[in-house]
Amino acid sequence: MSKKSWLLLWSIGLLLINIGYAQESTKISIGNLGFSFAPKILKEGSIIDFGFSLKYTDTMSGAVNFRYTAITENHELFEVADSLNAVTERIFEVFFLPVQYSLLAAERYTLYLGGGAYYEYDALTEKGFFNMPALENLGKERVNAYTNNFSMHVFGPLLESGVTYAGEWFTIALTGGIVPIFLLGSSQKTEIVPLLDPQYADYAQTTGGSPYFYVHLDCTLFRYFNAAASYDFVHLIYKTIHFDDELMWYTPQQETLAHSLNIEVSALLPMGGGMSFQIGYGFTFDWAQFDAASPSLSNRHYAILTVKKTVN
């Protein structure tokens, strides 16, 4: 498989692995209404989680959670030393859970089961150039410009469940969700000038995938320390644009397995009213496998600066 093939498949893997949301760090309730807000600061962008909830009865409630991810970064293009690729990526996600039923609401334990829908919109733009002297041996220009524009919509049913234990000295919450099957529509246009003839290719498709799931663990100790971990996984069979060794465009089908692991640690500074200022560090480790090839790896670091509810 060509290096260009790996670039395009890895871009799609990074987009899809971002499906999922972390447990809210800031959560404020006014009567039956609730609001949450949790920003994260990355070196190359930001992630903002926010949402609303409404308590219908003592056992029934609903919620809608949003996530906006903005990434801007520059790096080399498919391991060519004399190259540059400027990447801009925007991801907007909606977790709509109109039904959340409380199966258990004891003094220290809570357990709920919810259902609804998941939606995601991704937009990726890549622009750059590469200088490959070896192309002159093929009668081609050594310097070429590269652009890739990709957009995607994902929609599917969402099931979620969570359990919480609130002790005297610590609180622990475990949340898990699954989108058992989803509909995916995408469009893509890729251009390499003047290397390929024709210089660009575009492709649109409507397909599906299954499954996507996530699990999140959040623990607060002594009301002064917080630790959290989350894991996401998605599997799909997908077509994307790339070119073969004969420098011809084509759109083969690939199987993608994408994983993401997040670990966070932070300090909590009490502010009164059951709220604490939260400052900490997070690390994301992503890996994706395309067909039977070796996994591709990446990681990100981010800062946590927000307010967290520490007392129910």
N, C-alpha and C positions, 0 to 999 in steps of 0.2 A: 504494500500500500504506500502511496506517495506521501511525502510530508504535508502537502496541501490537504490531503484527505484527513490526516490527523488534526489539523488546525480547525477545520470546519466541524468535525464531529465533537471535538473537545469544547468548542463554543456552545454547541447544543447541550452537551452534558452539563456545563456550568449553568446554563439557563434553567434546565429542568430541576437540577438539584436544589435550586433555591425555593422550590415549592415547600411551604411549611411556615410556621410562625412560632416564636418563643412565647412562653408564659408572660403575662403582663407584669412589668415592674412597678408602674404607677397605677393604682386602682383606687378610685374615689367613688363612694356611693352617696346619693342624695335620695332618700326615700327608696323607691323601687327602681330608680335609675342608677346605672353605673357607668363610669368612664375610665379608660385605661390609656396610658401613653408611655412608650419605652423607646427612646432613641439610642442608637449605637453609632459611634464615630469610628470609621475606618480610615486608614491612610489614604486610600484611593476613592473614598466616597462615604456613604452613610446608609443606614437601615433604620427606618422608623416604623414601629408597630403602634397602632392605636385602635380602639374599639369602643363599642357601646353595648350595654346589657340592660335588660328589663325583666324584673321579677313579676310574673303574672299572679302566682299563688305561692303558698308555702312550699310546694313541690315542683312547680313548673316555672321555667324562665326561658329567655331567649337571648341571643347575642349575635353581634356581627363584628368581626375583627378584620382590620386592614393592615397590609404591609406594603411599604414603598421602599424600593432599593435603587440607589443611584451609584453607579460605578464609572469612573473615568481613569484610565491608566494607559501608559505607553510601554511597549516591550518589543523585543525582537520578533520578527516574523518567521515562523517555523524554523528556528535554530540557525538562521542565516546571520552571520556576524554583522555584515554591512546591510542592515535593514531597520525599518521602524514601522510599528503598527500602533495607531492611536485608536483606542477602544472606548466607546461610550455605550453604556447599557442601562436601561430603565426597566424595572419590573414592578408591576402593580398586582397585588393579590387580594382576594376577598374570601373570607371564611364566614359563610352565612349559616348560623345555627339557630333557626327560629324556635326549635323545640329542644329543651334541655330538661330532662326529668330526673328529680332527685330520688334515688333509690334508697339512700340512707342519709339521715341528718341527725346524728347523735351529738352529744356535747363536744366530743373531740374528733369525731370522724364524719366525713361527708363523702358521698359516692353519687356520681351522676352519669347519665347516658344521654347523648344528644345526636341529632341528625339534621342535615341540611344540604348545602351545596358549596362547591369550591369553584372559583374562577381566577384565572391568571392571564395577564397580558404582558408580553415581553417585546422589547424593541432593542435590537443590537445593531450598531453601526461600527464598521472597521474601515480605516483608511490608512494607507502607508505605501512604502516602496521597498524594493530589494535590489541588491547589486550582486549578480552571480556571474563572475568571469567565465565559468564553464559553459554558459549558454552561447558564447561566441563560437565554440567548437561545433555547435549545431546550426550556425548561421543566424542566430537570434541576437537581439539586443540584450546586453548584460544588465541594464537598468530598466526596471518595470514598475509601474504604478499598480496598486491593488486596492479595491474597495469591496466591501461585503455588507449588504443591508438585509437584515433578517427580522421578521416579526412573527409572533405566535400567539394564538388564543387557546386556552385550555379550560374545559368545563366538565364537571362530573359531580356525582353525589358524594357527600361527606358524612362519615360516621365518626363520632368522638366519644370517649369516656375518660373520666378522671376520678381519682381518689385522693383525699387530703386527710392528714392527721395533724392536729394542733396540740402539741404537748406543752408542758410548763416551760421547758427550756429549748425546745426545738419544734419546728414545723416542717413537714415534708409533703410534697404534692407530686403526684405522678399522673401525666396526661398522655393519652395516645389517640391517634386518629388514622383513618384509612379512607382513601378514595379508591374503591375497588376497580373501577373502570372509568376512563375519561375520554372525551372527544377532543381531538387536537386539529386545529387548522393553522396553516402557516404559509408564508410567502417569502421568497428569497431571491435576491439578484446579486450576482458576483461578477466582477470585472477585473481582468488583468491585461494591461496595455503596455507594450504592443505584443506581448508574448503569444497570446492565443488568437486564433481566427476561427469563428467569430470571437471578438474581444470580451463578450459578456454572455452569461447564461442566466435565465430566470426560471423559477419553478414554483408552483403553488400546489398544495395538497390538503386533503382532509382525511384524517386517519384517527386511530385511537391508541390507547395504551392501557396497561394494567400490570401491577397495581402501583399506587403511591401510598406510603405510610410514614408516620412520624411518631416519635415518642419523646417526651420531655420530663426530666426530673429536676425538681427545685427544692432546696433544703436551706432553711434558716436556722442558725445555731446561736443561742443566747441573745438573739435579737441584735447582734453586732457583726455577724458574719454570714455571708450567703454563698452557696455553691450551686451550680446548675450544670446540667449536661443534656444534650439532645442528639438524636440520631434520625436521619431521613434516608429513605431509599425509594428509587423509582426504576421501573423497567419498561422499556418500549422498543418497538421495531419501527424504524423511521428512515425516510429518504432525505438526502441532502446533496447539494451541488459540490462536486469537486472534479478534478481532471486526472486522466490516466497518464501512463508513461509516453504515450503517443501525443500528448498535449491536446487531447480531445475532451470536451465536457461530457459528463454523464452523471446519472443520479441513481447509484446503487442503493439497495436496502441494507441497513445495518442494525444489529441488535445492540442496545445500550443498557448497561447496568451502572447506575450512578448512586453514590453514597456520600453522605456528609455527616461529620461528627463535630459538635460544638461543645466546648468546655469553658465555663465562666467562674471566676472567683471575684468577690467584692466585699468591701467593708460597708457597714451600715451605721450611720450616725443618727441617733434618735432626734426627731424634730418635734415630738409631742403629737397627741391626737392619733396615736397608732401608726404614724408615718415616720420613715427614716430616709435620709439622703444616702444614695447608693453611688459609690465610686469603685470601679474595678476594671478588670482585664478579661478579654475573651479571645479565644483561639478557635479557628475553623479549619478543619482538615477535610479536603474533598478528594475523592478518587473515583474514576470512571473507567469502565472496561468496555471496549468496542469489539464485538465478536469474540474471538479467542485470543486477542492480542494482550500484551502486558498492560496493566492498569496505568493510566495517566494520573499524576498526583499534583495537587496544589494546596496552598494554605494561605490564611489571612489572619491578621491580628486586628483587634479593635478595642476601643475604650468604652466603658459604661459610665455614664453620668446621668442619673435620673433620681426619682423618688420612688420608694417602694413601701407598700402597705405591709406592716409586720405584725399587726394585732388585728384579729377579726372582731 
